[in-house]
């Protein structure tokens, strides 16, 4: 899943947007919450505001 989230077309999108795009393509890999868990486990989630 991390490989998919790191694809150039998804790198600047929120997990919810990636999830919706994958569903539109007929692909279900995991839930939105699971995407956030994977990103958090790899320290790739942070606040976007200063």
Backbone as JSON Lines, residues from 0, in Angstrom:
{"i":0,"aa":"X","n":[0.82,-1.18,0.0],"ca":[0.0,0.0,0.0],"c":[0.87,1.25,0.0]}
{"i":1,"aa":"X","n":[1.96,1.22,0.73],"ca":[2.84,2.39,0.73],"c":[3.39,2.68,-0.66]}
{"i":2,"aa":"X","n":[3.67,1.65,-1.42],"ca":[4.14,1.87,-2.79],"c":[3.1,2.61,-3.61]}
{"i":3,"aa":"X","n":[1.84,2.27,-3.42],"ca":[0.76,2.96,-4.14],"c":[0.67,4.4,-3.68]}
{"i":4,"aa":"X","n":[0.73,4.64,-2.37],"ca":[0.65,6.01,-1.85],"c":[1.84,6.87,-2.29]}
{"i":5,"aa":"X","n":[2.95,6.22,-2.6],"ca":[4.15,6.95,-3.03],"c":[4.22,7.15,-4.54]}
{"i":6,"aa":"X","n":[3.25,6.62,-5.28],"ca":[3.24,6.84,-6.73],"c":[3.13,8.34,-7.01]}
{"i":7,"aa":"X","n":[3.79,8.81,-8.06],"ca":[3.78,10.25,-8.37],"c":[2.38,10.86,-8.45]}
{"i":8,"aa":"X","n":[1.42,10.13,-8.95],"ca":[0.08,10.72,-9.1],"c":[-0.65,10.86,-7.76]}
{"i":9,"aa":"X","n":[-0.2,10.17,-6.73],"ca":[-0.86,10.22,-5.42],"c":[-0.08,10.97,-4.36]}
{"i":10,"aa":"X","n":[1.15,11.31,-4.64],"ca":[2.04,11.83,-3.6],"c":[1.51,13.09,-2.91]}
{"i":11,"aa":"X","n":[0.76,13.93,-3.6],"ca":[0.24,15.16,-3.01],"c":[-1.23,15.09,-2.65]}
{"i":12,"aa":"X","n":[-1.81,13.9,-2.63],"ca":[-3.23,13.74,-2.33],"c":[-3.44,13.19,-0.93]}
{"i":13,"aa":"X","n":[-4.57,13.53,-0.35],"ca":[-4.96,12.98,0.95],"c":[-5.38,11.52,0.75]}
{"i":14,"aa":"X","n":[-5.24,10.7,1.79],"ca":[-5.66,9.3,1.67],"c":[-7.1,9.13,1.19]}
{"i":15,"aa":"X","n":[-8.0,10.0,1.58],"ca":[-9.4,9.89,1.12],"c":[-9.49,10.06,-0.39]}
{"i":16,"aa":"X","n":[-8.68,10.95,-0.94],"ca":[-8.68,11.15,-2.39],"c":[-8.07,9.96,-3.11]}
{"i":17,"aa":"X","n":[-7.01,9.39,-2.54],"ca":[-6.39,8.2,-3.12],"c":[-7.4,7.05,-3.1]}
{"i":18,"aa":"X","n":[-8.08,6.88,-1.98],"ca":[-9.09,5.84,-1.83],"c":[-10.17,5.97,-2.9]}
{"i":19,"aa":"X","n":[-10.69,7.18,-3.08],"ca":[-11.75,7.41,-4.07],"c":[-11.25,7.13,-5.49]}
{"i":20,"aa":"X","n":[-10.05,7.56,-5.79],"ca":[-9.48,7.33,-7.12],"c":[-9.32,5.84,-7.39]}
{"i":21,"aa":"X","n":[-8.8,5.12,-6.41],"ca":[-8.63,3.68,-6.58],"c":[-9.97,2.97,-6.75]}
{"i":22,"aa":"X","n":[-10.98,3.39,-5.99],"ca":[-12.31,2.8,-6.15],"c":[-12.86,3.06,-7.55]}
{"i":23,"aa":"X","n":[-12.65,4.27,-8.05],"ca":[-13.1,4.59,-9.41],"c":[-12.44,3.68,-10.45]}
{"i":24,"aa":"X","n":[-11.22,3.26,-10.16],"ca":[-10.48,2.36,-11.05],"c":[-10.84,0.89,-10.8]}
{"i":25,"aa":"X","n":[-11.7,0.64,-9.83],"ca":[-12.09,-0.73,-9.52],"c":[-11.12,-1.46,-8.63]}
{"i":26,"aa":"X","n":[-10.3,-0.71,-7.91],"ca":[-9.29,-1.32,-7.02],"c":[-9.61,-0.96,-5.57]}
{"i":27,"aa":"X","n":[-9.66,-1.97,-4.71],"ca":[-9.8,-1.76,-3.27],"c":[-8.61,-2.43,-2.6]}
{"i":28,"aa":"X","n":[-7.76,-1.64,-1.97],"ca":[-6.57,-2.2,-1.32],"c":[-6.7,-2.21,0.19]}
{"i":29,"aa":"X","n":[-7.31,-1.17,0.75],"ca":[-7.53,-1.09,2.18],"c":[-8.43,0.11,2.46]}
{"i":30,"aa":"X","n":[-8.8,0.27,3.72],"ca":[-9.66,1.39,4.1],"c":[-8.84,2.68,4.2]}
{"i":31,"aa":"X","n":[-9.54,3.8,4.27],"ca":[-8.88,5.09,4.44],"c":[-8.11,5.1,5.77]}
{"i":32,"aa":"X","n":[-8.75,4.59,6.8],"ca":[-8.12,4.55,8.12],"c":[-6.83,3.73,8.09]}
{"i":33,"aa":"X","n":[-6.83,2.64,7.37],"ca":[-5.61,1.82,7.25],"c":[-4.5,2.58,6.54]}
{"i":34,"aa":"X","n":[-4.88,3.39,5.55],"ca":[-3.87,4.22,4.87],"c":[-3.23,5.18,5.86]}
{"i":35,"aa":"X","n":[-4.06,5.83,6.69],"ca":[-3.52,6.74,7.7],"c":[-2.63,6.0,8.7]}
{"i":36,"aa":"X","n":[-3.03,4.8,9.1],"ca":[-2.21,4.02,10.03],"c":[-0.85,3.69,9.44]}
{"i":37,"aa":"X","n":[-0.82,3.28,8.18],"ca":[0.44,2.96,7.52],"c":[1.33,4.2,7.41]}
{"i":38,"aa":"X","n":[0.73,5.31,7.03],"ca":[1.5,6.55,6.93],"c":[2.03,6.99,8.29]}
{"i":39,"aa":"X","n":[1.21,6.89,9.31],"ca":[1.63,7.29,10.66],"c":[2.75,6.38,11.16]}
{"i":40,"aa":"X","n":[2.65,5.1,10.89],"ca":[3.69,4.16,11.33],"c":[5.03,4.46,10.68]}
{"i":41,"aa":"X","n":[5.0,5.1,9.51],"ca":[6.22,5.46,8.8],"c":[6.55,6.94,8.92]}
{"i":42,"aa":"X","n":[5.9,7.6,9.87],"ca":[6.12,9.04,10.15],"c":[5.93,9.91,8.91]}
{"i":43,"aa":"X","n":[4.87,9.63,8.18],"ca":[4.59,10.38,6.97],"c":[3.3,11.2,7.09]}
{"i":44,"aa":"X","n":[2.79,11.35,8.3],"ca":[1.59,12.15,8.54],"c":[1.98,13.3,9.46]}
{"i":45,"aa":"X","n":[1.58,14.49,9.1],"ca":[1.88,15.65,9.94],"c":[0.82,16.72,9.72]}
{"i":46,"aa":"X","n":[0.77,17.69,10.61],"ca":[-0.13,18.82,10.45],"c":[0.37,19.69,9.29]}
{"i":47,"aa":"X","n":[-0.55,20.15,8.47],"ca":[-0.17,20.95,7.31],"c":[-0.12,22.44,7.61]}
{"i":48,"aa":"X","n":[-0.69,22.86,8.73],"ca":[-0.69,24.28,9.06],"c":[0.5,24.62,9.95]}
{"i":49,"aa":"X","n":[0.89,25.85,9.94],"ca":[2.03,26.31,10.74],"c":[1.65,26.51,12.19]}
